[in-house]
Every structure is written in structure tokens, then in C-alpha cells.
Amino acid sequence: MKAYFALFLLFSACASHRLPKVNAPADGAEYYQTSQPSAVVQPRLYPDPQGGLGHSQDPDIRVTDIRLTASYTVLYLTFAKDQNDRYSNYYGTSSISFNPKAVLASSDGKRTYSLVKTEGIPMTPDSREIKNDEKVSFILYFERLDKGVESFDLFECKSDNQNSCFNVAGMNIRNPLVATDDQK
């Protein structure tokens, strides 16, 4: 019995007791900018009480978080059909993809930022077939917003009778033109 107890102590000493990373980088090659307020790097819940996650014309799409890295503006989104929507075929299937020509546009329309890559959703012309009761989370990486651009919109494409685009207006993030004392 003593041998089993000694063996147990030996194995438990080798086990890691570290907590998992909470704020891991959005992209393995990226690290968050130092000294950003914690409100910017922590996920926000939708609907956002601060109104910074925007409003989508498609009721199935939700922006769940927005982050800035040294190289990217990163949008976290979910696609899910509302089972309480009387116009939705909740038990059917849908095909989703994202337009590679999508852009972020500053609220004044003077500057646009191109899509760099996606995770969790294919780019058009490829698509992914999903069940309408399935919730899909995906990540969009765009060129990083210029300093001072704090309000912006996502424009994927123009919706029509055949396609519903993932356009989102009125997104906000703290991104001052010059560093304040608390950001140095």
C-alpha cells in the first residue's frame, strides 16, 4: 500500500496545476497590445449594453466581440437561427460562406480595411452546409484600424432575394488617435 501511495505522490507532483489561459491571443502569431483597458480584451455579451457591437440586418448574425491586435481588427461572430421566428425553417439546412471582398469601413466612409482571413467559415465560392438548429461561431480578421478610428461598419455584400449578407453597422472600439497616460 505504501508503494501505491508513493507512486500516487510522484504522479501528482508531475501534473500541471496551472490555470488555463484566459486572454489568449486571437491569433497565435499576435499578442494584444500592452496596457489596453481590460474592457477591450474581455469578451462582451450580446446584446451589448454599451452598444459597441453593432446592429446586423440579418437577425441570425451576432457580433460577440471585437479586438485589436498589432496587425488585425478581429471580429468574433455567431450564426444561429432563431427557433421562435415564425418565418424561419428551424429544422432545415442553410449554406453559409463569407465574401472575400468584405471590408470594414470607418463611420465617415473615408477609409476601408480589407478582409485578411477567416476561421470557422469558408470564403465564397466555397460554402458550409449547416443544420438550422446549429450555432456556428467564426472569426474574421481584417486589416488593423488606423489609430483614431473608433466607429466602423462591416460591409460583406448587398443583400438580395437569393442571399442575406452579414452586414453590421455601428460597431465601436476604443482606439484613440494618441496614447493617453493610462496607455503608456
N, C-alpha and C positions, 0 to 999 in steps of 0.2 A: 504494500500500500504506500509506503514511504517513497518507493521508486516512482510510482504514478504521480504522487504529489510533486516530487522534484521535477519530473518531466513536464507537468502542467505549469509550474512556475517558470520553467525555461521557455516554453512556447508563449506564455502570456507576456514575458519580458520582451520577446521579439515582435510582438504585434504592435501596430501603429495605433496610438491613441490620439492622434491629431484630429482636429475638427476639419471637415471638408471646406474647401474654398468657397466663400460666399459671393464675392465680387470678382469672379474670374474674368479675364479679358473676353470681349466679344469675339475676337479673332485671335488665334494662338500667336500670331506674329505681332499683335498690338498690345499695348498697355495703356491703361487710362491715363489721362493727363494728371499730373500731380496737383494736389491741393484743390481739386474741384469740390464744390459742396456735395455732401452726401446725397442730397435730394436728386442730383443729376445722375448719379451712378446706381441708385437703387431702383428696382422695378416699381412702376406705378400701377395701380389698379384701374381698370376701366369700368364704369365711366370715371374719368379723371376729374376730381373736384376742382382742380386748378384750370381745367380746360386746355391744357397744353398738348393733348394727344390728338386733337383734331376731330373732324366730323367727316365720315365717309358717306358717299352717295349710295353705296352698296350696304344694305343692312347686315350682310353676312361677314363683313370685314371689320376687324377691330385692331387699332394700334395699341399695343400693350406697353411699349417702352420706346424711348428714343435715347440714344447715347452718342457722344462724340469721342472718337479716338484720335490719335495723332494723324491718321490718314483718312479716316472714314466718318461719315454720318451713318449710323446704324439704326435701322428701324426694325422693331420686333412686331410682328403681326400674327393674328389668328384668323382663320376662315372657318366658320361654323354656321350651319343652317339653324334657324330658329324653329323649334318644333311647334311653337304656339302660333306661328304665322300661317294664316289660313290660305295664303297663296303659294306656300312652299310645299313641294313634294318631298317631305322629310324622309321617306323610305326609298327614294330613288337614288340615282347617282349623279355626280357632277364631274366635269372635267375642268381642272384649273391649271393655269400657267401664268407666267409673268412676262410682260413685254420688255425685251432688252433695250428698247429705246426710251424707257420711262425716265423721268427726270424729277428732281426736286427743284422747285422754283421759289426764289425769295418772294416775300409777300408783295414787294413793289414790282415784281416781274423783271427786274433788271439783270438778274443773274440766275443761271440754271446749273445744276450739278448732275452729272451723268451717273447711271447705274454702273457699278463695277462688277458685282457678283451677287448671287443668291444662295441661300441654304434652305432646304426643305421644300422648295417649289421649283419646278423646271422652268426654263426660259422658252418662250414661244419660238419655234413652231412645236417643240416637244410639249407634252401635257401629262398630267397625272389624273387618273380616274380615282375618285373617292366616293365613298358612300355618303349620302346626305346626313346621316347621323354621326359622321366622323368629324372631329375637330382637328384642324391642321394648323400647326404653328410653323412659321417660317421667318427668315431673317433676310433683309435687304441691305446691301452695302452700297452706298453712294459716295461720290467724291465728298471730301470734308467741306462743310460750310465755311465760308470766309468769316473771319472774326467780325463781329458786329451784326451778322445775320442771325436773328433770333426767332423770326416768324417765317414759316415757309409752308409750301403745299407739295403734295405728291401728285404728279400727273402721269398716269400709266398710258391711257389712250382715251379716245372718245367713245362713250358707250352708245350702243345701238340696239336694235331688236334681237340681234344674234348674240352679242357679248355684253357683259357687265364688267366694267373696268374698276380696278382698285384705286380710285382717285380719293385722296383725303385732303381736306382743306383745313387751315387754321391750326397747324402744329406749331409749338413753341418750345424752345430750349434756351437755357442760359448760356450765352456765348458772347460776352462783352467785347467791344472793339479794343479796349486796352485792359490790361490786367489791373484789378483792384488790389488793395493792400492784402486782403484775405486770400488772394490767389497767387501771391508771390512765394 
